[in-house]
Amino acid sequence: MINEEKKEKENIKEIVEKYSKVKFEIANLEMKKQELIEEDYNVSITPNYSGIPGGTGGVNDKVFNAIAKRENELEKIEKQIASKKAYCQMIENLVSTLNYKEQAIVKRRVFEHKDFYTISKELYSQDNIEIYDITWIKKLYRKSLDKMQGFYDSLV
């Protein structure tokens, strides 16, 4: 039972830690999409000097196939982008269920990849109090992951 609980916590931690990777993948897909849009159609149309009709309308088929291929690639990229954006939105929604301090810690830890000491210093400067204990920040981070796991389990 303890191993199952630990595995659940690892699941949400893994899910949350993929956020930056997925954001990076979205940016790469957006660039690939833009390149496809700006790319010239490289369709070589060879003239038919024999005087015999092509039968299938050769020139038009080449152009049509090139356009169709590009449109299919763009559609595939759009679907991937939409799927990854939905994943990121789900993570952002999970984080938004937390209270202010928990959100501050999780956002800095997960989205900005800051260590606990840096998070402690930043929270200290915001609240004008003595520096937060790093152990307290780690506990609050784990507690936040547990809360997020609960919300995630209720969604899935």
Summary of the structure (lengths in Angstrom):
residues: 156
radius of gyration: 25.5
end to end distance: 20.1
largest distance: 89.1
contacts: 382
relative contact order: 0.13
helix: 78%
strand: 0%
